């Protein structure tokens, strides 16, 4: 809850600063401009929050129960993405604020960087639209990738609108010019009509992009970093890497910690093994695990839903059960559930005791 309040506070502060900057700007900002800019900054805040949640490189083992997940962008090549992000947003601001006063070459460069930014935003949308978490079987949620979608979508709308508006304004200004020679007027009309199609931006885009790539190589980026920033990732649409096995999420769940209570209450039976580590096993823990195995046998999908929610809440609760007294209380509180599990096993399993006793068996 505290983290959520901090995020909301920071978001509101960003929105206020944008509104204040636009109001104090020399350019008279219309209410629509203020709304669009405010919405765009808010979507950028959501994007940053998404990056905080999905921050791990593909080669790092993670513990999904702790809310960790993989980044949609390569850590090694993200400088390329940051460079074009800054160039795109700087160009947006310049064209919005001074499109009619910018020198011709500066205006062309700004429009080119906006065009490059549009391509990048399309790639980001495609990359983050699908987040495949099947390989992270106990991932607590697979919906946070939505945080990434708003910013590139809004940026696309703003970028395309500014390019169209600027070209239209330049054409309208040129149309006002007339020449004494009627042939010159005919040529001008022909060129103005054709200039409504910004082919010249596409033609100049490639040399500008080539120069930017050379500059990025000088600061340590690869020539193909523009591709690797999306492909050297895992669990995302364009990902081509496989992450290592997920970390053991400590395994301290309610029945497990309950088995660590006072021996005369929890009645430990033996040592068992989970994820290669010894744990204390009692009858309650064996029954609970056998019941979970039975659910998984009947319906893997239902088991996945139950397990996902139990991992989310049971793990955090179990961290607070860190004394023998609390473990004993937990054991007693879990007794009604133990009886429900046991009755279910005897109802639906042909050999319930065999299923119970084989749980957490020590390897030979």
Residue pairs with C-beta under 8 A, 6 or more apart in sequence:
7 45
7 49
10 45
11 42
11 45
14 41
14 42
14 45
15 38
15 41
15 42
18 34
18 37
18 38
18 41
19 34
19 38
22 29
22 33
22 34
22 37
23 29
23 34
25 97
26 97
27 96
27 97
27 98
29 37
33 96
36 154
36 158
39 154
40 151
40 154
40 155
40 158
43 150
43 151
43 153
43 154
44 151
46 147
46 150
46 151
47 147
47 148
47 150
47 151
49 147
50 128
50 144
50 145
50 147
50 148
51 71
53 67
53 69
53 144
53 147
54 69
54 70
54 71
54 72
54 144
54 145
55 68
55 69
55 71
56 62
56 68
56 69
56 70
56 71
57 70
57 71
57 74
57 75
57 76
58 70
58 71
58 74
58 232
58 233
58 234
58 239
58 241
58 242
58 243
59 241
59 243
59 244
60 243
60 244
61 243
61 244
61 245
61 246
61 247
62 68
62 69
62 70
62 136
62 243
62 246
62 247
63 246
63 247
63 248
63 249
64 136
64 138
64 139
64 140
64 246
64 249
64 311
65 138
65 140
65 249
65 311
65 312
65 315
66 249
67 140
69 133
69 136
69 139
69 144
69 235
70 233
70 234
70 235
70 236
70 243
71 233
72 124
72 127
72 128
72 131
72 145
72 148
72 230
72 233
72 236
73 81
73 127
73 229
73 230
73 233
74 228
74 229
74 230
74 231
74 232
74 233
76 228
76 232
77 221
77 222
77 225
77 226
77 228
77 229
77 232
78 229
79 216
79 219
79 220
79 221
79 225
80 216
80 221
80 225
80 226
80 229
81 120
81 229
83 212
83 216
84 113
84 116
84 117
84 120
84 212
85 117
85 120
87 113
87 116
87 117
87 212
88 113
88 114
88 116
88 117
88 120
88 121
88 155
88 159
89 117
90 110
90 113
91 109
91 110
91 111
91 113
91 114
91 117
92 114
92 117
92 158
92 159
92 162
94 102
94 106
94 110
95 102
95 107
95 110
95 111
95 114
95 162
95 166
96 162
99 107
99 162
99 165
99 166
99 169
100 169
100 173
102 110
107 166
108 200
108 201
108 204
109 208
111 163
111 166
111 167
111 198
111 201
112 201
112 204
112 205
112 208
113 208
114 159
114 162
114 163
115 159
115 163
115 198
115 201
115 202
115 205
116 205
116 208
116 209
117 155
117 159
118 155
118 156
118 159
118 160
121 152
121 153
121 155
121 156
121 159
122 152
122 156
123 230
123 238
124 148
124 152
125 149
125 152
125 153
125 156
126 237
126 238
127 230
127 233
127 236
127 237
127 238
128 145
128 148
128 149
128 152
128 236
128 237
129 145
129 149
129 237
130 145
130 236
130 237
131 142
131 144
131 145
131 235
131 236
132 235
132 236
133 139
133 142
133 235
135 234
135 235
135 242
135 243
136 235
136 243
136 246
137 246
137 304
138 246
138 249
138 307
138 308
138 311
139 308
140 308
140 311
140 312
163 198
163 201
167 195
167 196
167 198
168 196
170 195
171 192
171 195
171 196
174 188
174 192
174 195
175 192
177 188
178 185
179 185
179 188
213 223
213 226
216 225
217 223
222 228
230 236
230 238
230 239
231 238
231 239
231 240
231 241
232 240
232 241
233 239
233 240
233 241
234 241
234 242
234 243
235 243
248 275
248 277
249 311
249 315
250 315
251 274
251 275
251 277
251 279
252 315
252 318
252 319
252 321
253 310
253 314
253 315
253 318
254 314
254 317
254 318
254 321
254 330
254 334
255 284
255 285
255 288
255 289
255 334
256 279
256 285
256 318
257 318
257 321
257 322
257 326
257 327
257 330
258 266
258 282
258 284
258 285
258 321
258 327
258 328
258 330
258 331
258 334
259 266
259 268
259 279
259 280
259 281
259 282
259 284
259 285
259 327
259 331
260 266
260 280
260 324
260 327
261 324
261 325
261 326
261 327
261 328
261 329
261 330
261 331
262 324
262 325
262 327
262 328
265 328
265 331
265 332
266 282
266 284
266 327
266 328
266 331
267 282
267 283
268 280
268 281
268 282
269 281
269 282
269 283
269 286
270 281
270 362
271 278
271 279
271 280
271 281
271 362
272 278
272 279
272 280
272 281
272 285
272 359
272 360
272 361
272 362
273 279
273 360
273 361
273 362
273 363
274 360
278 362
279 360
281 359
281 360
282 331
283 338
283 356
284 331
284 334
284 335
284 338
285 359
285 360
286 356
286 357
286 359
286 360
287 338
287 341
287 342
287 345
287 356
288 334
288 337
288 338
288 341
289 359
289 360
290 341
290 345
290 349
290 352
290 355
290 356
290 359
291 341
291 344
291 345
292 303
292 307
293 355
293 359
294 344
294 345
294 348
294 349
294 355
295 302
295 303
295 306
296 303
298 348
320 326
321 327
321 330
342 352
345 352
345 355
345 356
346 352
349 355
